[in-house]
Amino acid sequence: KMATGSGKTIVMAMVIAWQTINKVHSPRDVRFAKRFLVVTPGITIRDRLRVLQPNAEDNYYRQRDLVPADLWPALEEAQVVITNYHTFLLRDAPEIKGVAANTRKLLNAGKDADPF
């Protein structure tokens, strides 16, 4: 747990840079990755974390001078997906959208929305 303003985004940027550059230079080494999924609690934070995208205009890698110029081609191979947790919530099937609430309950009878 890190407090507000303590540098969580910088730490994420450093981990992404370190992992990606190592993976590019040692592609068979399973300790490293160049694909990252960042899950946020909301849309506002998701938008703020766009600075983790190496191709973003205002990325932290350039702003904070985290990566030397000669390693930029390796960092640009990073694949960073930033989404909020709502993306993973269960949704109604398209067939029952627009169906009355009582009809929807009947159609979903016996289906446990939270299996855990």
N, CA, C and O atoms as a GROMACS GRO file, in nm:
protein
  464
    1LYS      N    1   0.084  -0.117   0.000
    1LYS     CA    2   0.000   0.000   0.000
    1LYS      C    3   0.088   0.123   0.000
    1LYS      O    4   0.179   0.139   0.082
    2MET      N    5   0.059   0.209  -0.095
    2MET     CA    6   0.134   0.335  -0.105
    2MET      C    7   0.035   0.450  -0.096
    2MET      O    8  -0.075   0.443  -0.150
    3ALA      N    9   0.076   0.553  -0.028
    3ALA     CA   10  -0.011   0.670  -0.008
    3ALA      C   11  -0.024   0.751  -0.136
    3ALA      O   12   0.056   0.738  -0.229
    4THR      N   13  -0.125   0.836  -0.138
    4THR     CA   14  -0.145   0.927  -0.250
    4THR      C   15  -0.021   1.015  -0.267
    4THR      O   16   0.030   1.072  -0.171
    5GLY      N   17   0.026   1.024  -0.391
    5GLY     CA   18   0.141   1.109  -0.420
    5GLY      C   19   0.276   1.047  -0.390
    5GLY      O   20   0.378   1.115  -0.398
    6SER      N   21   0.278   0.920  -0.355
    6SER     CA   22   0.406   0.857  -0.318
    6SER      C   23   0.479   0.797  -0.438
    6SER      O   24   0.593   0.753  -0.424
    7GLY      N   25   0.417   0.794  -0.555
    7GLY     CA   26   0.487   0.750  -0.675
    7GLY      C   27   0.447   0.614  -0.730
    7GLY      O   28   0.529   0.546  -0.791
    8LYS      N   29   0.322   0.573  -0.709
    8LYS     CA   30   0.277   0.443  -0.760
    8LYS      C   31   0.288   0.435  -0.912
    8LYS      O   32   0.330   0.333  -0.966
    9THR      N   33   0.252   0.540  -0.980
    9THR     CA   34   0.256   0.541  -1.127
    9THR      C   35   0.400   0.533  -1.176
    9THR      O   36   0.428   0.465  -1.275
   10ILE      N   37   0.490   0.602  -1.110
   10ILE     CA   38   0.632   0.597  -1.147
   10ILE      C   39   0.685   0.455  -1.128
   10ILE      O   40   0.759   0.404  -1.213
   11VAL      N   41   0.647   0.391  -1.018
   11VAL     CA   42   0.692   0.253  -0.994
   11VAL      C   43   0.640   0.161  -1.104
   11VAL      O   44   0.714   0.077  -1.155
   12MET      N   45   0.512   0.178  -1.142
   12MET     CA   46   0.458   0.096  -1.251
   12MET      C   47   0.534   0.121  -1.380
   12MET      O   48   0.564   0.026  -1.453
   13ALA      N   49   0.565   0.246  -1.410
   13ALA     CA   50   0.639   0.279  -1.533
   13ALA      C   51   0.778   0.215  -1.531
   13ALA      O   52   0.824   0.163  -1.632
   14MET      N   53   0.844   0.218  -1.416
   14MET     CA   54   0.977   0.159  -1.406
   14MET      C   55   0.972   0.007  -1.424
   14MET      O   56   1.058  -0.051  -1.489
   15VAL      N   57   0.870  -0.057  -1.365
   15VAL     CA   58   0.856  -0.202  -1.379
   15VAL      C   59   0.828  -0.238  -1.525
   15VAL      O   60   0.887  -0.332  -1.578
   16ILE      N   61   0.739  -0.163  -1.590
   16ILE     CA   62   0.708  -0.188  -1.732
   16ILE      C   63   0.833  -0.171  -1.818
   16ILE      O   64   0.861  -0.254  -1.904
   17ALA      N   65   0.907  -0.063  -1.794
   17ALA     CA   66   1.028  -0.038  -1.873
   17ALA      C   67   1.131  -0.149  -1.850
   17ALA      O   68   1.186  -0.203  -1.947
   18TRP      N   69   1.156  -0.184  -1.725
   18TRP     CA   70   1.257  -0.285  -1.693
   18TRP      C   71   1.219  -0.420  -1.752
   18TRP      O   72   1.303  -0.487  -1.813
   19GLN      N   73   1.093  -0.461  -1.734
   19GLN     CA   74   1.047  -0.590  -1.787
   19GLN      C   75   1.056  -0.593  -1.939
   19GLN      O   76   1.107  -0.689  -1.997
   20THR      N   77   1.007  -0.489  -2.004
   20THR     CA   78   1.002  -0.486  -2.151
   20THR      C   79   1.142  -0.488  -2.211
   20THR      O   80   1.169  -0.567  -2.301
   21ILE      N   81   1.228  -0.403  -2.162
   21ILE     CA   82   1.364  -0.396  -2.218
   21ILE      C   83   1.436  -0.528  -2.199
   21ILE      O   84   1.506  -0.574  -2.290
   22ASN      N   85   1.421  -0.589  -2.084
   22ASN     CA   86   1.484  -0.720  -2.061
   22ASN      C   87   1.425  -0.827  -2.153
   22ASN      O   88   1.499  -0.911  -2.204
   23LYS      N   89   1.293  -0.824  -2.174
   23LYS     CA   90   1.229  -0.923  -2.261
   23LYS      C   91   1.276  -0.907  -2.405
   23LYS      O   92   1.301  -1.007  -2.473
   24VAL      N   93   1.288  -0.784  -2.452
   24VAL     CA   94   1.332  -0.761  -2.589
   24VAL      C   95   1.476  -0.810  -2.608
   24VAL      O   96   1.509  -0.866  -2.712
   25HIS      N   97   1.560  -0.789  -2.509
   25HIS     CA   98   1.699  -0.831  -2.521
   25HIS      C   99   1.720  -0.979  -2.488
   25HIS      O  100   1.822  -1.037  -2.526
   26SER      N  101   1.625  -1.041  -2.418
   26SER     CA  102   1.632  -1.185  -2.386
   26SER      C  103   1.494  -1.246  -2.411
   26SER      O  104   1.424  -1.281  -2.316
   27PRO      N  105   1.455  -1.260  -2.538
   27PRO     CA  106   1.318  -1.302  -2.570
   27PRO      C  107   1.277  -1.439  -2.516
   27PRO      O  108   1.158  -1.463  -2.497
   28ARG      N  109   1.370  -1.527  -2.492
   28ARG     CA  110   1.336  -1.661  -2.444
   28ARG      C  111   1.331  -1.671  -2.291
   28ARG      O  112   1.295  -1.775  -2.236
   29ASP      N  113   1.368  -1.565  -2.224
   29ASP     CA  114   1.371  -1.566  -2.078
   29ASP      C  115   1.229  -1.545  -2.024
   29ASP      O  116   1.170  -1.438  -2.042
   30VAL      N  117   1.175  -1.648  -1.959
   30VAL     CA  118   1.036  -1.644  -1.912
   30VAL      C  119   1.016  -1.554  -1.791
   30VAL      O  120   0.903  -1.531  -1.749
   31ARG      N  121   1.125  -1.503  -1.733
   31ARG     CA  122   1.111  -1.412  -1.619
   31ARG      C  123   1.060  -1.274  -1.659
   31ARG      O  124   1.015  -1.197  -1.575
   32PHE      N  125   1.067  -1.244  -1.788
   32PHE     CA  126   1.032  -1.110  -1.834
   32PHE      C  127   0.910  -1.112  -1.925
   32PHE      O  128   0.877  -1.214  -1.985
   33ALA      N  129   0.844  -0.997  -1.933
   33ALA     CA  130   0.724  -0.982  -2.017
   33ALA      C  131   0.728  -0.848  -2.088
   33ALA      O  132   0.796  -0.755  -2.045
   34LYS      N  133   0.655  -0.841  -2.197
   34LYS     CA  134   0.638  -0.711  -2.262
   34LYS      C  135   0.491  -0.680  -2.287
   34LYS      O  136   0.458  -0.585  -2.358
   35ARG      N  137   0.403  -0.759  -2.227
   35ARG     CA  138   0.258  -0.736  -2.234
   35ARG      C  139   0.207  -0.715  -2.092
   35ARG      O  140   0.234  -0.794  -2.002
   36PHE      N  141   0.132  -0.607  -2.074
   36PHE     CA  142   0.087  -0.570  -1.939
   36PHE      C  143  -0.060  -0.533  -1.939
   36PHE      O  144  -0.109  -0.467  -2.032
   37LEU      N  145  -0.129  -0.575  -1.835
   37LEU     CA  146  -0.269  -0.540  -1.813
   37LEU      C  147  -0.276  -0.462  -1.682
   37LEU      O  148  -0.241  -0.514  -1.576
   38VAL      N  149  -0.323  -0.338  -1.691
   38VAL     CA  150  -0.339  -0.254  -1.572
   38VAL      C  151  -0.489  -0.238  -1.550
   38VAL      O  152  -0.558  -0.183  -1.636
   39VAL      N  153  -0.538  -0.285  -1.436
   39VAL     CA  154  -0.681  -0.277  -1.404
   39VAL      C  155  -0.699  -0.169  -1.299
   39VAL      O  156  -0.638  -0.174  -1.192
   40THR      N  157  -0.785  -0.072  -1.330
   40THR     CA  158  -0.806   0.043  -1.241
   40THR      C  159  -0.945   0.037  -1.177
   40THR      O  160  -1.033  -0.033  -1.227
   41PRO      N  161  -0.963   0.110  -1.068
   41PRO     CA  162  -1.094   0.110  -1.002
   41PRO      C  163  -1.198   0.200  -1.068
   41PRO      O  164  -1.315   0.194  -1.032
   42GLY      N  165  -1.158   0.282  -1.161
   42GLY     CA  166  -1.255   0.371  -1.225
   42GLY      C  167  -1.200   0.436  -1.351
   42GLY      O  168  -1.082   0.422  -1.384
   43ILE      N  169  -1.288   0.506  -1.419
   43ILE     CA  170  -1.254   0.569  -1.547
   43ILE      C  171  -1.153   0.682  -1.530
   43ILE      O  172  -1.063   0.697  -1.613
   44THR      N  173  -1.168   0.761  -1.425
   44THR     CA  174  -1.077   0.874  -1.404
   44THR      C  175  -0.934   0.826  -1.386
   44THR      O  176  -0.842   0.880  -1.449
   45ILE      N  177  -0.914   0.727  -1.304
   45ILE     CA  178  -0.779   0.674  -1.282
   45ILE      C  179  -0.728   0.607  -1.409
   45ILE      O  180  -0.610   0.618  -1.442
   46ARG      N  181  -0.816   0.538  -1.480
   46ARG     CA  182  -0.776   0.478  -1.608
   46ARG      C  183  -0.721   0.585  -1.702
   46ARG      O  184  -0.617   0.565  -1.765
   47ASP      N  185  -0.788   0.696  -1.711
   47ASP     CA  186  -0.743   0.804  -1.799
   47ASP      C  187  -0.610   0.864  -1.752
   47ASP      O  188  -0.525   0.900  -1.834
   48ARG      N  189  -0.592   0.875  -1.622
   48ARG     CA  190  -0.468   0.930  -1.568
   48ARG      C  191  -0.349   0.838  -1.594
   48ARG      O  192  -0.236   0.885  -1.608
   49LEU      N  193  -0.374   0.708  -1.600
   49LEU     CA  194  -0.265   0.613  -1.619
   49LEU      C  195  -0.223   0.596  -1.765
   49LEU      O  196  -0.138   0.514  -1.795
   50ARG      N  197  -0.281   0.672  -1.853
   50ARG     CA  198  -0.239   0.666  -1.994
   50ARG      C  199  -0.093   0.705  -2.011
   50ARG      O  200  -0.032   0.677  -2.114
   51VAL      N  201  -0.036   0.770  -1.910
   51VAL     CA  202   0.106   0.807  -1.915
   51VAL      C  203   0.196   0.683  -1.913
   51VAL      O  204   0.316   0.694  -1.934
   52LEU      N  205   0.138   0.566  -1.888
   52LEU     CA  206   0.215   0.441  -1.890
   52LEU      C  207   0.230   0.386  -2.031
   52LEU      O  208   0.309   0.294  -2.054
   53GLN      N  209   0.155   0.441  -2.126
   53GLN     CA  210   0.167   0.398  -2.265
   53GLN      C  211   0.293   0.461  -2.325
   53GLN      O  212   0.304   0.583  -2.330
   54PRO      N  213   0.389   0.380  -2.371
   54PRO     CA  214   0.511   0.439  -2.427
   54PRO      C  215   0.486   0.530  -2.547
   54PRO      O  216   0.565   0.622  -2.572
   55ASN      N  217   0.378   0.507  -2.621
   55ASN     CA  218   0.350   0.589  -2.738
   55ASN      C  219   0.266   0.713  -2.705
   55ASN      O  220   0.234   0.791  -2.795
   56ALA      N  221   0.229   0.732  -2.578
   56ALA     CA  222   0.152   0.850  -2.539
   56ALA      C  223   0.243   0.972  -2.545
   56ALA      O  224   0.362   0.965  -2.513
   57GLU      N  225   0.185   1.084  -2.585
   57GLU     CA  226   0.263   1.207  -2.600
   57GLU      C  227   0.325   1.251  -2.468
   57GLU      O  228   0.439   1.299  -2.465
   58ASP      N  229   0.252   1.236  -2.359
   58ASP     CA  230   0.298   1.283  -2.228
   58ASP      C  231   0.340   1.166  -2.137
   58ASP      O  232   0.318   1.171  -2.016
   59ASN      N  233   0.401   1.062  -2.195
   59ASN     CA  234   0.436   0.944  -2.116
   59ASN      C  235   0.542   0.975  -2.011
   59ASN      O  236   0.624   1.065  -2.027
   60TYR      N  237   0.539   0.897  -1.903
   60TYR     CA  238   0.632   0.916  -1.792
   60TYR      C  239   0.775   0.875  -1.826
   60TYR      O  240   0.869   0.922  -1.764
   61TYR      N  241   0.791   0.789  -1.923
   61TYR     CA  242   0.924   0.742  -1.958
   61TYR      C  243   1.011   0.858  -2.010
   61TYR      O  244   1.130   0.866  -1.980
   62ARG      N  245   0.949   0.946  -2.087
   62ARG     CA  246   1.020   1.065  -2.136
   62ARG      C  247   1.017   1.177  -2.032
   62ARG      O  248   1.119   1.240  -2.006
   63GLN      N  249   0.900   1.201  -1.974
   63GLN     CA  250   0.886   1.309  -1.876
   63GLN      C  251   0.984   1.294  -1.760
   63GLN      O  252   1.046   1.391  -1.718
   64ARG      N  253   0.997   1.172  -1.710
   64ARG     CA  254   1.080   1.146  -1.592
   64ARG      C  255   1.218   1.092  -1.629
   64ARG      O  256   1.296   1.055  -1.542
   65ASP      N  257   1.246   1.089  -1.759
   65ASP     CA  258   1.375   1.042  -1.809
   65ASP      C  259   1.412   0.905  -1.752
   65ASP      O  260   1.521   0.885  -1.700
   66LEU      N  261   1.316   0.811  -1.763
   66LEU     CA  262   1.335   0.678  -1.707
   66LEU      C  263   1.416   0.586  -1.797
   66LEU      O  264   1.478   0.491  -1.750
   67VAL      N  265   1.414   0.614  -1.928
   67VAL     CA  266   1.478   0.523  -2.024
   67VAL      C  267   1.576   0.602  -2.111
   67VAL      O  268   1.539   0.704  -2.169
   68PRO      N  269   1.702   0.557  -2.120
   68PRO     CA  270   1.798   0.624  -2.209
   68PRO      C  271   1.755   0.612  -2.355
   68PRO      O  272   1.684   0.519  -2.393
   69ALA      N  273   1.797   0.706  -2.434
   69ALA     CA  274   1.756   0.714  -2.575
   69ALA      C  275   1.786   0.586  -2.653
   69ALA      O  276   1.709   0.546  -2.740
   70ASP      N  277   1.898   0.521  -2.623
   70ASP     CA  278   1.935   0.401  -2.699
   70ASP      C  279   1.846   0.281  -2.667
   70ASP      O  280   1.848   0.183  -2.742
   71LEU      N  281   1.767   0.286  -2.558
   71LEU     CA  282   1.677   0.176  -2.523
   71LEU      C  283   1.532   0.200  -2.563
   71LEU      O  284   1.447   0.115  -2.542
   72TRP      N  285   1.505   0.317  -2.622
   72TRP     CA  286   1.367   0.348  -2.661
   72TRP      C  287   1.307   0.250  -2.761
   72TRP      O  288   1.190   0.214  -2.747
   73PRO      N  289   1.382   0.205  -2.862
   73PRO     CA  290   1.322   0.108  -2.955
   73PRO      C  291   1.273  -0.018  -2.883
   73PRO      O  292   1.170  -0.074  -2.921
   74ALA      N  293   1.344  -0.063  -2.781
   74ALA     CA  294   1.299  -0.180  -2.705
   74ALA      C  295   1.174  -0.148  -2.625
   74ALA      O  296   1.081  -0.229  -2.622
   75LEU      N  297   1.169  -0.032  -2.561
   75LEU     CA  298   1.052   0.004  -2.480
   75LEU      C  299   0.927   0.018  -2.566
   75LEU      O  300   0.817  -0.012  -2.520
   76GLU      N  301   0.943   0.063  -2.689
   76GLU     CA  302   0.827   0.082  -2.777
   76GLU      C  303   0.760  -0.050  -2.815
   76GLU      O  304   0.651  -0.049  -2.873
   77GLU      N  305   0.823  -0.162  -2.784
   77GLU     CA  306   0.761  -0.292  -2.809
   77GLU      C  307   0.663  -0.332  -2.698
   77GLU      O  308   0.594  -0.434  -2.709
   78ALA      N  309   0.658  -0.254  -2.592
   78ALA     CA  310   0.567  -0.284  -2.480
   78ALA      C  311   0.422  -0.274  -2.527
   78ALA      O  312   0.386  -0.184  -2.603
   79GLN      N  313   0.341  -0.366  -2.482
   79GLN     CA  314   0.198  -0.364  -2.509
   79GLN      C  315   0.127  -0.345  -2.375
   79GLN      O  316   0.120  -0.438  -2.294
   80VAL      N  317   0.076  -0.225  -2.353
   80VAL     CA  318   0.014  -0.191  -2.225
   80VAL      C  319  -0.135  -0.167  -2.248
   80VAL      O  320  -0.174  -0.078  -2.325
   81VAL      N  321  -0.218  -0.245  -2.182
   81VAL     CA  322  -0.363  -0.228  -2.188
   81VAL      C  323  -0.408  -0.176  -2.052
   81VAL      O  324  -0.379  -0.237  -1.949
   82ILE      N  325  -0.477  -0.064  -2.053
   82ILE     CA  326  -0.526  -0.004  -1.929
   82ILE      C  327  -0.678  -0.003  -1.935
   82ILE      O  328  -0.737   0.055  -2.026
   83THR      N  329  -0.741  -0.068  -1.838
   83THR     CA  330  -0.886  -0.077  -1.836
   83THR      C  331  -0.933  -0.068  -1.692
   83THR      O  332  -0.853  -0.080  -1.599
   84ASN      N  333  -1.062  -0.046  -1.674
   84ASN     CA  334  -1.115  -0.046  -1.538
   84ASN      C  335  -1.185  -0.179  -1.512
   84ASN      O  336  -1.218  -0.252  -1.605
   85TYR      N  337  -1.206  -0.209  -1.385
   85TYR     CA  338  -1.258  -0.341  -1.348
   85TYR      C  339  -1.397  -0.366  -1.404
   85TYR      O  340  -1.438  -0.482  -1.416
   86HIS      N  341  -1.472  -0.263  -1.440
   86HIS     CA  342  -1.607  -0.280  -1.493
   86HIS      C  343  -1.608  -0.364  -1.621
   86HIS      O  344  -1.709  -0.427  -1.654
   87THR      N  345  -1.496  -0.365  -1.691
   87THR     CA  346  -1.484  -0.444  -1.813
   87THR      C  347  -1.507  -0.592  -1.786
   87THR      O  348  -1.553  -0.664  -1.875
   88PHE      N  349  -1.477  -0.637  -1.666
   88PHE     CA  350  -1.484  -0.779  -1.633
   88PHE      C  351  -1.616  -0.820  -1.567
   88PHE      O  352  -1.636  -0.938  -1.538
   89LEU      N  353  -1.705  -0.725  -1.543
   89LEU     CA  354  -1.833  -0.758  -1.481
   89LEU      C  355  -1.922  -0.834  -1.578
   89LEU      O  356  -1.918  -0.810  -1.699
   90LEU      N  357  -2.003  -0.924  -1.525
   90LEU     CA  358  -2.096  -0.998  -1.608
   90LEU      C  359  -2.202  -0.905  -1.665
   90LEU      O  360  -2.248  -0.813  -1.597
   91ARG      N  361  -2.238  -0.929  -1.787
   91ARG     CA  362  -2.342  -0.849  -1.853
   91ARG      C  363  -2.449  -0.942  -1.905
   91ARG      O  364  -2.426  -1.061  -1.926
   92ASP      N  365  -2.568  -0.884  -1.926
   92ASP     CA  366  -2.678  -0.961  -1.984
   92ASP      C  367  -2.645  -0.991  -2.131
   92ASP      O  368  -2.582  -0.912  -2.200
   93ALA      N  369  -2.690  -1.106  -2.175
   93ALA     CA  370  -2.673  -1.143  -2.316
   93ALA      C  371  -2.750  -1.045  -2.403
   93ALA      O  372  -2.852  -0.991  -2.360
   94PRO      N  373  -2.704  -1.021  -2.525
   94PRO     CA  374  -2.773  -0.927  -2.614
   94PRO      C  375  -2.919  -0.964  -2.639
   94PRO      O  376  -3.002  -0.878  -2.667
   95GLU      N  377  -2.950  -1.094  -2.630
   95GLU     CA  378  -3.086  -1.139  -2.658
   95GLU      C  379  -3.188  -1.086  -2.556
   95GLU      O  380  -3.306  -1.074  -2.588
   96ILE      N  381  -3.143  -1.055  -2.435
   96ILE     CA  382  -3.241  -1.012  -2.335
   96ILE      C  383  -3.231  -0.863  -2.301
   96ILE      O  384  -3.294  -0.817  -2.207
   97LYS      N  385  -3.153  -0.789  -2.376
   97LYS     CA  386  -3.150  -0.644  -2.356
   97LYS      C  387  -3.283  -0.586  -2.402
   97LYS      O  388  -3.336  -0.624  -2.506
   98GLY      N  389  -3.335  -0.494  -2.326
   98GLY     CA  390  -3.462  -0.433  -2.359
   98GLY      C  391  -3.582  -0.513  -2.316
   98GLY      O  392  -3.696  -0.473  -2.341
   99VAL      N  393  -3.559  -0.627  -2.251
   99VAL     CA  394  -3.667  -0.713  -2.203
   99VAL      C  395  -3.710  -0.663  -2.065
   99VAL      O  396  -3.626  -0.618  -1.987
  100ALA      N  397  -3.837  -0.672  -2.036
  100ALA     CA  398  -3.890  -0.626  -1.908
  100ALA      C  399  -3.819  -0.696  -1.792
  100ALA      O  400  -3.773  -0.809  -1.807
  101ALA      N  401  -3.809  -0.628  -1.677
  101ALA     CA  402  -3.735  -0.679  -1.562
  101ALA      C  403  -3.786  -0.815  -1.515
  101ALA      O  404  -3.706  -0.904  -1.486
  102ASN      N  405  -3.918  -0.834  -1.509
  102ASN     CA  406  -3.972  -0.962  -1.464
  102ASN      C  407  -3.940  -1.074  -1.563
  102ASN      O  408  -3.908  -1.186  -1.523
  103THR      N  409  -3.949  -1.044  -1.691
  103THR     CA  410  -3.915  -1.144  -1.793
  103THR      C  411  -3.767  -1.179  -1.784
  103THR      O  412  -3.730  -1.296  -1.798
  104ARG      N  413  -3.684  -1.080  -1.762
  104ARG     CA  414  -3.540  -1.103  -1.748
  104ARG      C  415  -3.513  -1.195  -1.628
  104ARG      O  416  -3.429  -1.285  -1.637
  105LYS      N  417  -3.583  -1.172  -1.517
  105LYS     CA  418  -3.565  -1.258  -1.399
  105LYS      C  419  -3.602  -1.402  -1.431
  105LYS      O  420  -3.534  -1.495  -1.389
  106LEU      N  421  -3.710  -1.420  -1.507
  106LEU     CA  422  -3.750  -1.555  -1.546
  106LEU      C  423  -3.646  -1.621  -1.635
  106LEU      O  424  -3.612  -1.739  -1.618
  107LEU      N  425  -3.594  -1.545  -1.730
  107LEU     CA  426  -3.495  -1.599  -1.823
  107LEU      C  427  -3.364  -1.633  -1.751
  107LEU      O  428  -3.295  -1.727  -1.790
  108ASN      N  429  -3.331  -1.557  -1.648
  108ASN     CA  430  -3.207  -1.579  -1.574
  108ASN      C  431  -3.225  -1.668  -1.452
  108ASN      O  432  -3.131  -1.687  -1.376
  109ALA      N  433  -3.343  -1.724  -1.433
  109ALA     CA  434  -3.370  -1.809  -1.316
  109ALA      C  435  -3.272  -1.925  -1.313
  109ALA      O  436  -3.247  -1.991  -1.414
  110GLY      N  437  -3.217  -1.948  -1.196
  110GLY     CA  438  -3.124  -2.058  -1.179
  110GLY      C  439  -2.982  -2.026  -1.216
  110GLY      O  440  -2.893  -2.108  -1.192
  111LYS      N  441  -2.958  -1.910  -1.274
  111LYS     CA  442  -2.822  -1.871  -1.308
  111LYS      C  443  -2.768  -1.786  -1.193
  111LYS      O  444  -2.822  -1.680  -1.163
  112ASP      N  445  -2.664  -1.833  -1.131
  112ASP     CA  446  -2.603  -1.762  -1.020
  112ASP      C  447  -2.512  -1.653  -1.076
  112ASP      O  448  -2.414  -1.684  -1.145
  113ALA      N  449  -2.542  -1.527  -1.047
  113ALA     CA  450  -2.462  -1.416  -1.100
  113ALA      C  451  -2.324  -1.412  -1.037
  113ALA      O  452  -2.229  -1.367  -1.101
  114ASP      N  453  -2.311  -1.459  -0.912
  114ASP     CA  454  -2.183  -1.459  -0.844
  114ASP      C  455  -2.150  -1.602  -0.801
  114ASP      O  456  -2.192  -1.645  -0.693
  115PRO      N  457  -2.075  -1.675  -0.882
  115PRO     CA  458  -2.048  -1.815  -0.853
  115PRO      C  459  -1.953  -1.834  -0.734
  115PRO      O  460  -1.934  -1.947  -0.690
  116PHE      N  461  -1.893  -1.728  -0.682
  116PHE     CA  462  -1.798  -1.741  -0.572
  116PHE      C  463  -1.867  -1.696  -0.449
  116PHE      O  464  -1.807  -1.698  -0.342
   0.00000   0.00000   0.00000
